[in-house]
Amino acid sequence: MTNPSMLKIVLVQDTFQVGDIRANADKIIDISIKASEQGADLVVFPELALVGYPPEDLLHRTGFLRQANKAYLRIQQRLLESVGDTAVIFGLPLEHADALYNAAVCFIDGKIKRICFKQSLPNYSVFDEVRYFSAGTESAVVDIKGHRVGILICEDVWQSTVVEKSIAQGAQLVVVLNASPFHIDKHAERLATLQQHARQFEIPFLYLNMTGGQDELVFDGDSLVINRQAELVSRAKLFESDQLELVFDGKDIVSQQVLSADEREPDTDEATIYKALVTGVRDFVRQNGFGGVVIGLSGGVDSALTLAVAVDALGAENVEAVMMPSRYTADMSLQDAEAEAETLGVKYDVIEIEDVFNSFLRSLAPVFKDAPVDTTEENLQARCRGVLLMAISNKKGRMVLTTGNKSEMAVGYATLYGDMCGGFAPIKDVCKTLVYKLCRYRNSVSQVIPERVLTRPPTAELREDQCDQDSLPEYDILDKILALSVEQDKTIDEIVAQGINREDVMHVINLVQRNEHKRRQSAPGIRITRRAFGRDRRYPITSGYRRN
């Protein structure tokens, strides 16, 4: 038995699929009952756990909100029947006084003890909450077995004025319900904010996040417990379902050791990013009902990484690789592609595109007449491959994974209806230089990518002796320009001041602007940076603006 003066808390880090309201409600009920039977006084679930995050325009459908409300009432009834005086807090959309709120509700004895409305609605980057919700104005503090527990929802904890309201109402600890998507360095940002609040207010902060992939977003979990000395005393697993069991004695979290530096940062950046890619592919493919995936394997580094991620996400039996050589495909590409497929144990086929390519050329000959050979013929080869992959997808019910990286997508080094064909783009937000680092990381776990793939000059193999750097700056320069321009909005002069040639900067920025139409038609892909092409970078296709 827990001492009556103690509060036993369970933070439930888990996946809650958007729109699967019944399954989400069942999960909340089942976990709450089990935790109650094991003596928990308080069980907490993430932001909008009932409906998943982000529900987007489903929130505009009355039928969706009606389902959510029906599930909400079912949860209340089951908690009344099964969990006694265990308090349960979870997030949901809630209509009140003709407005819709991003809310958290606290049930005790199956009765509503407190409702919290999110006060700070993020309306930047990937977030559009102002489109759907009204903002709350009051902080929520609930009494649970004699302890004053403040409830905040995600963005609220980033606003000092909102936190101060909870403290003013006598909160002895603060629980934060989150649906916080992953990007590089996100852990450090969360930790710094929570520690700052703990130092200032001298109370513990419990930060609970969800996990799993939702379209372009990946939620990493990484739930954190900060004691009143601003020390990290508990951290949930990354990209996995987990539960943190804690005891609060009225002043601080007890029976928890301060985590060491290694425990606070258990993974390298590459390991964490790789986990994000695996999680995103696994959940997107499975939740959209596909039995597996098919990948065009070229013998190059991008398709090699995509193949490894797919196998780690779905299992080799659910991944198929197809090599589609042309007259320009080098023997080493054929050898390396076959070696990758064999090492990873996937089904592997070779389909020559020469006859298909020649057939297109013959059909187009009267139209092209004496026009010189140019990129048209290069793109035509990519489109032959796209048609073949989509045919396999249709016949076998396997989603095509595209293999383009962020560097290529930025400058349009990809073919519409060719290598851009597919349902999902795992490395769409991974720049080329990071692709190599991730391959090195994966090989450190087990060697699956031939060394030659990582050392040969990158090439699309669409013409004789082609090399990516024939038309692009070196990738270390290109990726630096893209990071400064696309992700940080630096001006041309500011980028040049970083020691980069102005001509290269202008060339890259012009390519980025000219290729917005391609990106608008590209498959969704996993977001790992602060600004990916997709949800959080929205530029017009048609624009007379030129960067300065």
Steps between C-alpha positions, in 0.01 A plus 500: 500500500615848418519733799176707505709817491661382179356533150577210268498625140512313168587693183380306195716562193328325212371524141151635436408482133319794346132421450505153660287626786365165618846342522642807673216498753550128565869563564424777749248279682712184506820668617312704763336189646829309514686794658224543756515133592874544557444786742538811283348819636534695174522375140583751226466471120627741230343798327197412282559132578134421434514607134872504415713795393467694277140427399503798260174561313334195654425753773269677255281191467210479743499119467862484619428717803187298573707178502755661729231611743338156499838341581559762770176400673587129464836559667328685783260211558775237498717703737203538735458122499862391517764739638361621833665820615794479258523829312526479119602790276491486120477740207208543260320763290213637707212726401397757757280809467492479118880475473742212451797461733813290513424366844612268776252349741568358844265227625490387864245240612370509143402864541645805330724660757661761277512604135802680358485702177826558315589868519789535254398380155804453274454643154844461345715233335289181477230629737161649402310490827352847462318361196307259722500596866412789726756587766435443868559780746538326835753254631378176656617372837333192644511353850596131488514331841608821666758598237459802272578392142524757221396391150654658190464401135811500280563858378383634837823388667704708257326817621618625839184702561285187466724302734486783753120475510524139617753592767276786617220248553720295729629225269749276684599324180407553134398229253536591132305304236676516162478406135844633419649389165864413464766706333877504544600654839142490633603316818745774599234768450244318712747429778625859518146642522387258770814550707461875480146479637602255775780732615275804497201346678672222698244233417519185284388494136373180336514520120300226323521459122344258253692279259455365148476629144219710355547583131803733486529534876672261736445518875803383691360453849798619706275569799698676774477534878675799659524526878477825699881536484465513119668161461390242242400196703314292242479478122276272293622302203533666160246402231352224715200452723608536861365578846672704767398414856570776751430589862440857616529571873337842502824682429701298249529185295644228722665164438660627180870539436637789298585373153864507394614687191506173304148413614373845406641469146508126432511523119703682240321741269525247219352221712209722605429618146517143371243394760277787387516380139424142598205609714361725227516231232359228726196697609423664164504173308314293758241757596415561135431132448786397271639151523852614425713724280691492173816702440694580185854398592768679298824401665529854633510629854145640524320182400738299719403702807130486410518123465670457837244723672211314337630158608559619856150650506298226334707183489675358193199291403299818443756678280566447132788654303514547125812588301414660163824542306541700182783532250668742741488281810848400616583140589594613850147636548352162407740319729446730797120499468496121493732486801276735700187298422671171581645627829165636615312192379240672283334381181707637212422530129682649203289658224688641202355828375688514167212363292247720677721806455554427129128453450434845641774649283349343187154628590634850561731512198247667264434770761863555597625480138857635493497653851830438683523257789468677837354446846175383339656161427643486852162568656337247270712224651392601850138497387538150356609389844214686668243324282647160582508563873142625507388195302661271759337706774155463341538129437640406842343762727839626612569870542785648299757675719681778316870544568565872443679702769449860615793637298351360179145608582621851576665563164269287285758228433216251459252406228128557531312175431837325501715447806250719688225239449385344823288524810756594763847657503696381806810718448328807354627716788847341517770700324757312293787542745280360777403206277863389507519539879185293547637228274819493706291477816293211362813317396635539853204292619552239229661532158217524247624765255811424291791734570528586133151654509627746759823592323412520129395840357118532503335473159152467354640283215271654239779584253861404435747584780237701690578636847270699729764770536488566124197721566507558877755635750676245718246359743667641810468848346151438363369372833648795687329744262169315536521491880564874515244594235215251538517423871632830641374759246840664465545763228740452211749741657481317832567167329792642302639635827535137611778466243293356215544608140225747398453334161431165670257664742306672220494183291361287785240755612375539143466122470304484825259769380451346156412156630218573743255340255687170525501497878128578511439174309745288694413222743481587869814425696626484857585833662824497700618863473355825625367570152417229253350532155133441567291600800725770636639663184217639291614705204295602195575314179445812292689801633690800365701531821874444478713442807751758613 
